[in-house]
Amino acid sequence: MKRLALLLIFVLVFTTVFACAEVYNFSEMDNAQLYEILESVQAELAKRKPQSSEDADNPVLIDQEGIYMYLTGNHEVWGYEDSWYLDLEVVVENNSDVTVSILADGSSINGWNVAGFGITDTQSGKKQKGSIELYLTDAEISTFEEVEEIELHLLIYNSDDWETIATVEPITLHF
């Protein structure tokens, strides 16, 4: 639905630009003027555009049931003694009509099953930054450089009654 809205906005912007082409006569403009118009259009589209699943730095993890979640590209390994965790920073956009929580259940790192934790209580109509936390020690690693592959199994829950809203298809990330 968001992609359809984005496409509609894109078409409207370019239709407007072409409708104004007679007023602005692009053929008489120099490159600096054309680039200024192009940059304005790109900036407006960037404001309206959700993160793209084609964006390798910010892959989309969830886009269903009005819930949209993507990686920000930030991560942190933390821990103490023999317990290490990996936090993958995410942004959740909740466009559903209920408060949701997302659980990383049954995930793996480098083929090892690991305990996972997720995001709780993203209210309807709101965005929230948080992290998917994975227990690295289960995979016998302690640094991000040792991570080659993460497979995420995500579940979306209604935070009020803990009923499952959706089970997301497994997502494999390569590092």
C-alpha contacts under 8 A as a table, 3 or more apart, distances in Angstrom:
res1	aa1	res2	aa2	distance
1	M	4	L	5.10
1	M	5	A	6.28
2	K	5	A	4.98
2	K	6	L	6.06
2	K	50	P	7.77
3	R	6	L	4.91
3	R	7	L	6.08
4	L	7	L	5.06
4	L	8	L	6.17
5	A	8	L	5.02
5	A	9	I	6.19
6	L	9	I	5.09
6	L	10	F	6.09
6	L	48	R	7.36
6	L	49	K	6.34
7	L	10	F	4.99
7	L	11	V	6.15
8	L	11	V	5.13
8	L	12	L	6.11
9	I	12	L	5.01
9	I	13	V	6.10
9	I	45	L	7.96
10	F	13	V	5.23
10	F	14	F	6.26
10	F	45	L	7.25
11	V	14	F	5.26
11	V	15	T	5.85
12	L	15	T	5.01
12	L	16	T	6.03
13	V	16	T	5.13
13	V	17	V	6.20
13	V	41	V	7.47
14	F	17	V	4.86
14	F	18	F	6.02
15	T	18	F	5.13
15	T	19	A	5.91
16	T	19	A	4.96
16	T	20	C	6.11
17	V	20	C	5.10
17	V	21	A	6.09
18	F	21	A	4.76
18	F	22	E	7.73
19	A	22	E	6.86
20	C	23	V	5.16
20	C	24	Y	6.15
21	A	24	Y	5.00
21	A	25	N	5.24
21	A	26	F	6.32
22	E	25	N	5.19
25	N	28	E	5.85
25	N	29	M	7.16
26	F	29	M	5.22
26	F	34	L	7.27
29	M	33	Q	5.98
29	M	34	L	6.50
30	D	33	Q	5.52
30	D	34	L	6.48
31	N	34	L	5.09
31	N	35	Y	6.04
32	A	35	Y	5.18
32	A	36	E	6.13
33	Q	36	E	5.08
33	Q	37	I	6.45
34	L	37	I	5.23
34	L	38	L	6.19
35	Y	38	L	4.87
35	Y	39	E	5.93
36	E	39	E	5.17
36	E	40	S	6.24
37	I	40	S	5.13
37	I	41	V	6.32
38	L	41	V	5.19
38	L	42	Q	6.13
39	E	42	Q	5.01
39	E	43	A	5.97
40	S	43	A	5.14
40	S	44	E	6.23
41	V	44	E	5.18
41	V	45	L	6.20
42	Q	45	L	5.08
42	Q	46	A	6.04
43	A	46	A	5.07
43	A	47	K	6.38
44	E	47	K	5.25
44	E	48	R	6.56
45	L	48	R	5.14
45	L	49	K	5.76
46	A	49	K	5.11
46	A	50	P	7.90
49	K	52	S	7.99
51	Q	55	D	7.22
51	Q	58	N	6.94
51	Q	59	P	7.76
51	Q	60	V	7.12
51	Q	70	Y	7.19
52	S	55	D	5.28
52	S	58	N	7.49
52	S	59	P	7.01
52	S	60	V	6.73
53	S	56	A	7.43
53	S	58	N	7.33
53	S	59	P	5.01
53	S	60	V	4.81
54	E	59	P	6.88
55	D	58	N	5.42
55	D	59	P	5.77
56	A	59	P	5.63
57	D	71	L	7.57
57	D	72	T	7.19
57	D	73	G	5.41
58	N	70	Y	6.02
58	N	71	L	4.77
58	N	72	T	5.19
58	N	73	G	5.63
59	P	70	Y	5.59
59	P	71	L	5.64
60	V	63	D	7.16
60	V	68	Y	7.59
60	V	69	M	5.98
60	V	70	Y	4.17
60	V	71	L	6.57
61	L	68	Y	7.61
61	L	69	M	5.48
61	L	70	Y	5.22
61	L	71	L	7.20
61	L	171	I	6.96
62	I	67	I	6.60
62	I	68	Y	5.08
62	I	69	M	4.88
62	I	70	Y	6.89
62	I	168	V	6.98
63	D	66	G	7.07
63	D	67	I	5.72
63	D	68	Y	4.48
63	D	69	M	6.70
64	Q	67	I	5.40
64	Q	68	Y	6.67
65	E	96	S	6.72
65	E	165	I	7.67
65	E	166	A	7.44
66	G	94	N	6.23
66	G	95	N	4.68
66	G	96	S	4.69
67	I	92	V	7.16
67	I	93	E	5.86
67	I	94	N	4.83
67	I	95	N	5.89
67	I	96	S	6.48
68	Y	92	V	5.75
68	Y	93	E	5.02
68	Y	94	N	6.55
68	Y	95	N	7.90
69	M	90	V	6.62
69	M	91	V	5.50
69	M	92	V	4.37
69	M	93	E	6.21
70	Y	90	V	5.48
70	Y	91	V	5.61
70	Y	92	V	6.89
71	L	74	N	7.60
71	L	88	L	6.99
71	L	89	E	5.93
71	L	90	V	4.37
71	L	91	V	6.57
72	T	89	E	5.74
72	T	90	V	5.41
72	T	91	V	6.86
73	G	88	L	7.61
73	G	89	E	6.91
74	N	88	L	6.39
74	N	89	E	5.46
75	H	86	L	7.05
75	H	87	D	5.45
75	H	88	L	4.61
75	H	89	E	5.78
76	E	86	L	5.77
76	E	87	D	5.16
76	E	88	L	6.82
77	V	84	W	6.91
77	V	85	Y	5.60
77	V	86	L	4.56
77	V	87	D	6.36
77	V	142	S	7.69
77	V	143	T	6.53
77	V	144	F	6.52
78	W	84	W	5.72
78	W	85	Y	5.40
78	W	86	L	6.61
79	G	82	D	7.70
79	G	83	S	5.46
79	G	84	W	4.29
79	G	85	Y	5.91
80	Y	83	S	5.51
80	Y	84	W	6.52
81	E	84	W	7.99
82	D	137	T	7.08
83	S	135	Y	7.74
83	S	136	L	7.56
83	S	137	T	5.65
84	W	135	Y	6.21
84	W	136	L	5.23
84	W	137	T	5.37
84	W	141	I	7.89
84	W	142	S	5.72
85	Y	133	E	6.62
85	Y	134	L	5.61
85	Y	135	Y	4.58
85	Y	136	L	5.00
85	Y	137	T	7.18
85	Y	142	S	7.82
86	L	133	E	5.59
86	L	134	L	5.16
86	L	135	Y	6.46
86	L	136	L	6.25
86	L	144	F	7.58
87	D	131	S	5.60
87	D	132	I	5.62
87	D	133	E	4.47
87	D	134	L	6.52
88	L	131	S	5.16
88	L	132	I	5.16
88	L	133	E	6.43
89	E	129	K	7.19
89	E	130	G	5.74
89	E	131	S	4.25
89	E	132	I	6.54
90	V	129	K	5.82
90	V	130	G	5.48
90	V	131	S	5.32
90	V	132	I	7.07
91	V	127	K	6.93
91	V	128	Q	5.66
91	V	129	K	4.53
91	V	130	G	6.37
92	V	122	T	7.33
92	V	127	K	5.48
92	V	128	Q	5.21
92	V	129	K	6.42
92	V	130	G	7.80
93	E	122	T	7.83
93	E	125	G	7.46
93	E	126	K	6.08
93	E	127	K	4.39
93	E	128	Q	6.64
94	N	99	T	7.71
94	N	100	V	7.42
94	N	122	T	6.51
94	N	123	Q	6.68
94	N	124	S	5.43
94	N	125	G	5.40
94	N	126	K	5.56
94	N	127	K	6.21
95	N	124	S	6.02
95	N	125	G	4.94
95	N	126	K	7.22
96	S	99	T	7.81
96	S	124	S	5.74
96	S	125	G	6.85
97	D	124	S	5.30
97	D	125	G	7.40
98	V	123	Q	6.78
98	V	124	S	5.17
98	V	158	N	6.51
98	V	159	S	7.78
99	T	121	D	5.73
99	T	122	T	5.51
99	T	123	Q	4.25
99	T	124	S	5.11
99	T	158	N	6.00
99	T	159	S	5.50
99	T	160	D	6.97
100	V	120	T	6.79
100	V	121	D	5.32
100	V	122	T	5.31
100	V	123	Q	6.53
100	V	124	S	7.60
100	V	156	I	6.70
100	V	157	Y	5.51
100	V	158	N	4.72
100	V	159	S	4.90
101	S	118	G	7.43
101	S	119	I	5.53
101	S	120	T	4.18
101	S	121	D	5.15
101	S	122	T	6.40
101	S	156	I	5.91
101	S	157	Y	5.16
101	S	158	N	6.40
101	S	159	S	5.54
102	I	118	G	5.32
102	I	119	I	5.10
102	I	120	T	6.31
102	I	154	L	6.60
102	I	155	L	5.58
102	I	156	I	4.63
102	I	157	Y	6.16
103	L	116	G	7.36
103	L	117	F	5.68
103	L	118	G	4.39
103	L	119	I	6.61
103	L	154	L	5.56
103	L	155	L	5.19
103	L	156	I	6.62
103	L	157	Y	7.87
104	A	107	S	6.30
104	A	116	G	4.96
104	A	117	F	5.30
104	A	118	G	5.47
104	A	132	I	6.85
104	A	133	E	7.97
104	A	152	L	6.39
104	A	153	H	5.60
104	A	154	L	4.67
104	A	155	L	6.61
105	D	115	A	7.29
105	D	116	G	5.84
105	D	117	F	7.33
105	D	152	L	7.62
105	D	153	H	5.50
105	D	154	L	5.99
105	D	155	L	6.96
106	G	113	N	6.62
106	G	114	V	6.98
106	G	115	A	7.06
106	G	116	G	7.24
106	G	152	L	7.41
106	G	153	H	5.82
107	S	113	N	5.94
107	S	114	V	5.82
107	S	115	A	7.02
107	S	116	G	6.52
107	S	150	I	7.46
107	S	151	E	5.51
107	S	152	L	4.66
107	S	153	H	5.28
108	S	111	G	5.72
108	S	112	W	5.13
108	S	113	N	4.28
108	S	114	V	5.18
108	S	139	A	7.92
108	S	150	I	5.72
108	S	151	E	5.14
108	S	152	L	6.69
109	I	112	W	5.25
109	I	113	N	6.63
109	I	114	V	6.76
109	I	136	L	7.67
109	I	139	A	6.20
109	I	147	V	6.81
109	I	148	E	7.55
109	I	149	E	5.71
109	I	150	I	4.52
109	I	151	E	6.45
110	N	139	A	7.13
110	N	147	V	6.54
110	N	148	E	5.91
110	N	149	E	5.04
110	N	150	I	6.37
111	G	139	A	7.91
111	G	149	E	7.66
111	G	150	I	7.99
112	W	138	D	6.97
112	W	139	A	5.08
113	N	138	D	6.95
113	N	139	A	6.99
114	V	134	L	6.44
114	V	135	Y	5.71
114	V	136	L	6.95
114	V	138	D	5.31
114	V	139	A	6.49
115	A	134	L	5.85
115	A	135	Y	5.34
115	A	138	D	7.36
116	G	132	I	7.16
116	G	133	E	5.61
116	G	134	L	4.49
116	G	135	Y	6.36
117	F	132	I	5.85
117	F	133	E	5.04
117	F	134	L	6.49
118	G	131	S	6.51
118	G	132	I	4.74
118	G	133	E	6.36
119	I	122	T	7.59
119	I	130	G	6.16
119	I	131	S	6.54
119	I	132	I	6.81
120	T	159	S	7.35
121	D	159	S	5.95
122	T	126	K	6.60
122	T	127	K	6.89
122	T	128	Q	6.20
123	Q	126	K	5.51
123	Q	127	K	7.81
135	Y	138	D	6.00
135	Y	139	A	7.72
136	L	139	A	5.32
136	L	140	E	6.60
136	L	141	I	5.75
136	L	142	S	6.20
137	T	140	E	4.86
137	T	141	I	5.76
137	T	142	S	6.58
138	D	141	I	7.77
141	I	146	E	6.42
141	I	147	V	7.79
142	S	146	E	7.45
143	T	146	E	5.64
143	T	147	V	7.38
144	F	147	V	5.35
145	E	148	E	7.79
147	V	150	I	7.44
147	V	175	F	6.57
148	E	174	H	5.80
148	E	175	F	4.91
149	E	172	T	6.87
149	E	173	L	5.60
149	E	174	H	4.57
149	E	175	F	6.03
150	I	172	T	5.68
150	I	173	L	5.12
150	I	174	H	6.60
151	E	170	P	6.50
151	E	171	I	5.47
151	E	172	T	4.34
151	E	173	L	6.30
152	L	170	P	5.60
152	L	171	I	5.12
152	L	172	T	6.42
153	H	167	T	7.93
153	H	168	V	6.63
153	H	169	E	6.86
153	H	170	P	4.87
153	H	171	I	6.71
154	L	167	T	6.30
154	L	168	V	5.35
154	L	169	E	7.59
154	L	170	P	7.24
155	L	164	T	7.11
155	L	165	I	7.78
155	L	166	A	6.06
155	L	167	T	4.66
155	L	168	V	6.04
156	I	164	T	5.99
156	I	165	I	5.41
156	I	166	A	5.19
156	I	167	T	6.31
156	I	168	V	7.67
157	Y	162	W	5.42
157	Y	163	E	5.61
157	Y	164	T	4.50
157	Y	165	I	5.22
157	Y	166	A	7.17
158	N	161	D	5.88
158	N	162	W	5.00
158	N	163	E	5.45
158	N	164	T	6.41
158	N	165	I	6.34
159	S	162	W	5.32
159	S	163	E	7.87
164	T	167	T	7.44
